[in-house]
Amino acid sequence: MTESITQTRLDNGLTVQLKEIHTAPIISHWVWYRVGSRDEVPGLTGISHWVEHMQFKGTPQFPSSILDRAISREGGIWNAFTYLDWTTYFETLPADKIDLALRLESDRMINSIYDPKEVESERTVIISEREGSENEPLFRLGEAVQQAAFGVHPYHHEIIGDKADLLKITRDDLFNHYRRCYVPANAILAIAGDFDTAVMLKRIEELYGGLPAGSPPSHTIQPEPPLPGEKRLEVNGPGETTYLQIGYRSPAADHPDFFALTVLDSLLTGPTSLNMFGGGGISNKTSRLYRALVERELAISVNGGIQATIDPYLYDMNITIHPRSTPEQVLAGIDEQIRNLQDNLVQTEEIQRAIKQARAMFAYGSENITNQGFWLGFADMFANYDWFASYVDHLSQVTPADIQRISQVYLTPENRVVGVYLPTGAETSEEDEEGEAA
Amino acid sequence: MKRTQLGATPAQWKTLPGPDDIYRTILPNGICLLVRSNFNSPSVVMSGYLACGSQLDPVEKLGLAHFTSVSLLRGTANRTFQQIFEALESAGASLGFSASVHSTPFGGRALAEDLPLLFTLLAEAVRQPVFPEDQVERLRGQILTSLAIRNQDTSERADLAFDEIVFANHPYGRPEDGHPETIQRITRDDLVAFHQQYYAPRGMVIVVVGAVSPEQVTEQAQQNLGDWQVLAPEPPVLPAILPLGESVRKHIFIPGKTQTDLVIGCLGPRRNAPEYLAASLGNNILGQFGMMGRIGEVVRERAGLAYHASTSLNSWITAGSWDVSAGVNPANLERAIQLIIEELRRFTREPVTLEELQDSQANFVGRLPLSLESNAGVANALLTLERFSLGLDYYREYPGRVQQVTPEAILEVARRYIDPDKLAIISAGPER
C-alpha cells in the first residue's frame, strides 16, 4: 500500500495513475467515471447502470462480439460496476496483451453506438436483473431503508433504478447521459501490474491523449437535512425469517470522523474488507454485537459496514433475527452495546487489534493484481489516492476518546432508520407436470 | 533492463505449478502434505480436507457430517469457542470447516508468522473437539434458519430438486446440509460418534501456499498431527447412477417472488474421466465463453429474456452433472425453456465450429496465470490435483492437452451425456 505510484494528467483532463508490480505477468486496467446513481434525477433513476450495460454493446471499431471474444481468448477477465458515486470498467489480462484494454477503453469512452434495438433488448435484461434482486428479502428491506433515509438527496434510490423508470428511459436519454458524463476530465485511468511506466505513459498518450476534452458535468445536489427523528418501517414478504436493518446517517468518506467510525464498526460488527477481488475478510465472532446477539441467541447472524461516499450516506447493520427472538429484543441489545461505547472508553488494545486485522486483510488482497488496480482508482471517486494510501495510518490515529465521541454523535436513535422484514409465511409446493415442455 | 514493449514477456509457463516446485509428502500416519512457497506476499493460505463426508450420513440424519464439521471450532479440549476465535481474529487470521459428499474440507489464511496458530487450531479441531451442549444447540438454530432461508430461495430450490432427480437415491442427490426434520433428529451424541468413527489421518490432505518453506510446513504438521493414529472404516460403495429415461418437468411454487429460476440438464462426466476436458471445452462454448457462450447469446443478448443464463459442468469423484440455469420473468419461462432445449439439440446434432473451439482453447490456456496469481488460487489448484489424482505435472501439460481436443470429441461427449428428450427441467418461482 505504501509503494510509490505515478500520477499525471493529460492535456484533455484525464487523470492517470500507474503502479508497477512485477510479481506476476499480469496487468489490471481500470477506467473510472465520476457518475453513479448520485447523478440521477427522478424519472431517470437507474440510467447510469443502464449506460454501463450499453457500454458493452460495441463501437464501430469494436463490435460487441469482437470485444468479448478478444478478451476471453486471451484468458482475461473484464467487467464493470455502477455504484452510488461512480461507474468503473476493468480488464485484467496477461501483461503482453494489455494493449487491447487500452484500445477498447479509449475507444468506448467516445464511440459507443447505442443501437435502439440493443437498448430495447437490454431493457428487459435490466428489468430481469432487478426482478432477480426482488426475490431477496434483504434487497427489498435495504431499498426501503435507503428510501426512508433520504428525502431530497439522490442516495434515496437504488442504483439499479425504479422499475417505472426502467420501463420508460429512452435511447436518447441513455446516449445523452453517456456523452455528458463520459469525458476525459470526468475520468481516471488506473493501471497496476507488470509494465514499464515510461512505455505505458507513451501508449496512454497515443490512445487517450487525442480524445476531445469536454468538461465534467456540473450539477447541484441538494444536501440532505438531518432526519427529523428516528424512522421505523416494515416490509412484508414471503418466508419465515425476520430481518432487521438499521441505517445510521454517517459522515462522507473525506470527513475526519470516517476513520473513527470505521474502527468503531470493526469493534461492533467485525472488520470490513476492501478486497473486492480475492483475499476475503475475516470472521466477526469476537465482535461486540456477535457476542451480545448471536451468543445470546437473539440473532442468527450480524454484520455491518460503512460505505465510502462523496456525500454522507449510511452506516448500516444487518441482523438475521433468531426465530425465538424479536426485532425489539435485538434492538434493545444493540442499544445496550452502543450505550456501553458512549459511556465507557474502549481499551487501546481493541483498536490495535482492528488495525492488525486491516493490515492482514490488505496483505491477503494485495496478491490479486485486480485488487491492486481497483485500489489505485477507487479512492479518487470520493477523496484522493492518499485516502487509500494512508488508510491504515488513519485508522492507527483513532483514539478511545474518538470512539466514544463518534458513538455519541452518530449512533443515536434520532440519526437512524430502523427497518424490519416481517415474513408472511413459507408455504411452498412442488408439482410434477405432465408431458414435455419443448 | 529497458523494455520497449508495453507489457512483460508472454506469460511464462515455468511459473505454473509443477513437480519441481510443488512439494508433496505423505506423513507416516497417511496425511498428505502439499506445499508451494511464494515469498511475494507475507501471508499463507491453508486448505485441505478429511476423507469423510455426507455420503456417510444416515438418510434420516442427513446433514450429520456437515453439522459435525461446523461444530469443530465450537470448543476443543484446550479452548472455548471464544478463545479459539479470539486467537484467530486477533491475528487477522481465519479458519473454517464445511462438508461435501466425499470429504470435510477446511480452509484458512494468516500472516506467515501465524502459520503455527493455524496448525495448532486445525489439529485441536480435528483431534479434540468437545461439542459443548450449548454450542451444539446454538448451531442447530443457525442451521435451521439457513435451511428456512434456503427453502425460500428460488435458485437453491431448483438446484436441490434438480440434483434429487438427476442423482436419484444417491448421496449426490441429497443436500449436505440436510433438511429441517433431519437436523432436528441429530443429537450431540451423534456428532461425537461421527467424529470418533470417521475422523482420521489417512486420506487427509493439507495444502499450504505462501511465505513459508516446505520444511517449516512439514515440521508444523509433524508436531501437531504426526502422532495422530486413528483408523476409519473404508467409505461405502456408492450405488450406480443411471441417466433419465425421459424428460422430467417439475415446478416449485414459491409465492411472493418476482422471478423464476430455471435449471435444465442431465448427468455429466466425473472429474477424472478421459472425456472430461472435451466436455469442459464444450461447456465453455455452450454457456460460458465471453458473455455466457451460445446460451447467453440466445437467451440474454438476442431474446433479452434474462440477466443471467449460463451453463455449468459439475464433475465430482464418481459422476457429474451438466446443466443450464437462468433467471427469468414468469411470463417468459416457457419461451426460455424452448430456446435452451433448441440450443442443446443443436449442440448434440452438429459439431462446434473450429473457430469456437479455438476461442475456448485460447481462453482455457490464457486464463491459467490469472487463476494462479494468488496463494488462494494456487492452493485451490493443488487441492484439485490431489483430490482427483491428476498428477503434479497436470498444469504444465494442460496447454498441450487442451489443444488436442477436437470438435468431433466435443460432439461425441455431448451426445454421450445430453439427450434433449431426456432432461430434468426444473423451475421455482411465483407462478402456480
Boltz contact constraints between the chains, C-beta under 6 A:
constraints:
  - contact:
      token1: [A, 23]
      token2: [B, 40]
      max_distance: 6.0
  - contact:
      token1: [A, 24]
      token2: [B, 373]
      max_distance: 6.0
  - contact:
      token1: [A, 25]
      token2: [B, 8]
      max_distance: 6.0
  - contact:
      token1: [A, 25]
      token2: [B, 11]
      max_distance: 6.0
  - contact:
      token1: [A, 26]
      token2: [B, 373]
      max_distance: 6.0
  - contact:
      token1: [A, 27]
      token2: [B, 7]
      max_distance: 6.0
  - contact:
      token1: [A, 68]
      token2: [B, 290]
      max_distance: 6.0
  - contact:
      token1: [A, 68]
      token2: [B, 291]
      max_distance: 6.0
  - contact:
      token1: [A, 69]
      token2: [B, 290]
      max_distance: 6.0
  - contact:
      token1: [A, 69]
      token2: [B, 359]
      max_distance: 6.0
  - contact:
      token1: [A, 72]
      token2: [B, 289]
      max_distance: 6.0
  - contact:
      token1: [A, 72]
      token2: [B, 290]
      max_distance: 6.0
  - contact:
      token1: [A, 72]
      token2: [B, 363]
      max_distance: 6.0
  - contact:
      token1: [A, 73]
      token2: [B, 359]
      max_distance: 6.0
  - contact:
      token1: [A, 73]
      token2: [B, 362]
      max_distance: 6.0
  - contact:
      token1: [A, 73]
      token2: [B, 363]
      max_distance: 6.0
  - contact:
      token1: [A, 74]
      token2: [B, 366]
      max_distance: 6.0
  - contact:
      token1: [A, 75]
      token2: [B, 363]
      max_distance: 6.0
  - contact:
      token1: [A, 75]
      token2: [B, 366]
      max_distance: 6.0
  - contact:
      token1: [A, 75]
      token2: [B, 367]
      max_distance: 6.0
  - contact:
      token1: [A, 94]
      token2: [B, 11]
      max_distance: 6.0
  - contact:
      token1: [A, 95]
      token2: [B, 7]
      max_distance: 6.0
  - contact:
      token1: [A, 95]
      token2: [B, 8]
      max_distance: 6.0
  - contact:
      token1: [A, 96]
      token2: [B, 7]
      max_distance: 6.0
  - contact:
      token1: [A, 96]
      token2: [B, 10]
      max_distance: 6.0
  - contact:
      token1: [A, 98]
      token2: [B, 6]
      max_distance: 6.0
  - contact:
      token1: [A, 98]
      token2: [B, 7]
      max_distance: 6.0
  - contact:
      token1: [A, 99]
      token2: [B, 6]
      max_distance: 6.0
  - contact:
      token1: [A, 121]
      token2: [B, 304]
      max_distance: 6.0
  - contact:
      token1: [A, 124]
      token2: [B, 304]
      max_distance: 6.0
  - contact:
      token1: [A, 125]
      token2: [B, 300]
      max_distance: 6.0
  - contact:
      token1: [A, 125]
      token2: [B, 304]
      max_distance: 6.0
  - contact:
      token1: [A, 125]
      token2: [B, 307]
      max_distance: 6.0
  - contact:
      token1: [A, 128]
      token2: [B, 306]
      max_distance: 6.0
  - contact:
      token1: [A, 128]
      token2: [B, 307]
      max_distance: 6.0
  - contact:
      token1: [A, 129]
      token2: [B, 307]
      max_distance: 6.0
  - contact:
      token1: [A, 131]
      token2: [B, 258]
      max_distance: 6.0
  - contact:
      token1: [A, 131]
      token2: [B, 259]
      max_distance: 6.0
  - contact:
      token1: [A, 132]
      token2: [B, 259]
      max_distance: 6.0
  - contact:
      token1: [A, 132]
      token2: [B, 307]
      max_distance: 6.0
  - contact:
      token1: [A, 132]
      token2: [B, 327]
      max_distance: 6.0
  - contact:
      token1: [A, 134]
      token2: [B, 258]
      max_distance: 6.0
  - contact:
      token1: [A, 135]
      token2: [B, 154]
      max_distance: 6.0
  - contact:
      token1: [A, 135]
      token2: [B, 257]
      max_distance: 6.0
  - contact:
      token1: [A, 135]
      token2: [B, 258]
      max_distance: 6.0
  - contact:
      token1: [A, 135]
      token2: [B, 259]
      max_distance: 6.0
  - contact:
      token1: [A, 194]
      token2: [B, 8]
      max_distance: 6.0
  - contact:
      token1: [A, 195]
      token2: [B, 7]
      max_distance: 6.0
  - contact:
      token1: [A, 196]
      token2: [B, 3]
      max_distance: 6.0
  - contact:
      token1: [A, 199]
      token2: [B, 3]
      max_distance: 6.0
  - contact:
      token1: [A, 199]
      token2: [B, 6]
      max_distance: 6.0
  - contact:
      token1: [A, 203]
      token2: [B, 6]
      max_distance: 6.0
  - contact:
      token1: [A, 237]
      token2: [B, 256]
      max_distance: 6.0
  - contact:
      token1: [A, 238]
      token2: [B, 255]
      max_distance: 6.0
  - contact:
      token1: [A, 238]
      token2: [B, 256]
      max_distance: 6.0
  - contact:
      token1: [A, 239]
      token2: [B, 152]
      max_distance: 6.0
  - contact:
      token1: [A, 240]
      token2: [B, 148]
      max_distance: 6.0
  - contact:
      token1: [A, 241]
      token2: [B, 148]
      max_distance: 6.0
  - contact:
      token1: [A, 241]
      token2: [B, 149]
      max_distance: 6.0
  - contact:
      token1: [A, 278]
      token2: [B, 374]
      max_distance: 6.0
  - contact:
      token1: [A, 282]
      token2: [B, 89]
      max_distance: 6.0
  - contact:
      token1: [A, 282]
      token2: [B, 92]
      max_distance: 6.0
  - contact:
      token1: [A, 282]
      token2: [B, 94]
      max_distance: 6.0
  - contact:
      token1: [A, 283]
      token2: [B, 94]
      max_distance: 6.0
  - contact:
      token1: [A, 285]
      token2: [B, 85]
      max_distance: 6.0
  - contact:
      token1: [A, 286]
      token2: [B, 85]
      max_distance: 6.0
  - contact:
      token1: [A, 286]
      token2: [B, 86]
      max_distance: 6.0
  - contact:
      token1: [A, 286]
      token2: [B, 89]
      max_distance: 6.0
  - contact:
      token1: [A, 300]
      token2: [B, 142]
      max_distance: 6.0
  - contact:
      token1: [A, 300]
      token2: [B, 145]
      max_distance: 6.0
  - contact:
      token1: [A, 353]
      token2: [B, 90]
      max_distance: 6.0
  - contact:
      token1: [A, 356]
      token2: [B, 92]
      max_distance: 6.0
  - contact:
      token1: [A, 357]
      token2: [B, 92]
      max_distance: 6.0
  - contact:
      token1: [A, 360]
      token2: [B, 92]
      max_distance: 6.0
  - contact:
      token1: [A, 360]
      token2: [B, 111]
      max_distance: 6.0
  - contact:
      token1: [A, 363]
      token2: [B, 42]
      max_distance: 6.0
  - contact:
      token1: [A, 363]
      token2: [B, 43]
      max_distance: 6.0
  - contact:
      token1: [A, 364]
      token2: [B, 43]
      max_distance: 6.0
  - contact:
      token1: [A, 364]
      token2: [B, 109]
      max_distance: 6.0
  - contact:
      token1: [A, 367]
      token2: [B, 41]
      max_distance: 6.0
  - contact:
      token1: [A, 367]
      token2: [B, 374]
      max_distance: 6.0
  - contact:
      token1: [A, 367]
      token2: [B, 375]
      max_distance: 6.0
  - contact:
      token1: [A, 368]
      token2: [B, 374]
      max_distance: 6.0
  - contact:
      token1: [A, 428]
      token2: [B, 253]
      max_distance: 6.0
  - contact:
      token1: [A, 428]
      token2: [B, 254]
      max_distance: 6.0
  - contact:
      token1: [A, 429]
      token2: [B, 253]
      max_distance: 6.0
  - contact:
      token1: [A, 430]
      token2: [B, 252]
      max_distance: 6.0
  - contact:
      token1: [A, 431]
      token2: [B, 251]
      max_distance: 6.0
  - contact:
      token1: [A, 432]
      token2: [B, 250]
      max_distance: 6.0
  - contact:
      token1: [A, 433]
      token2: [B, 249]
      max_distance: 6.0
  - contact:
      token1: [A, 433]
      token2: [B, 251]
      max_distance: 6.0
  - contact:
      token1: [A, 436]
      token2: [B, 247]
      max_distance: 6.0
  - contact:
      token1: [A, 437]
      token2: [B, 249]
      max_distance: 6.0
  - contact:
      token1: [A, 437]
      token2: [B, 337]
      max_distance: 6.0
  - contact:
      token1: [A, 437]
      token2: [B, 425]
      max_distance: 6.0
  - contact:
      token1: [A, 438]
      token2: [B, 338]
      max_distance: 6.0
  - contact:
      token1: [A, 438]
      token2: [B, 341]
      max_distance: 6.0
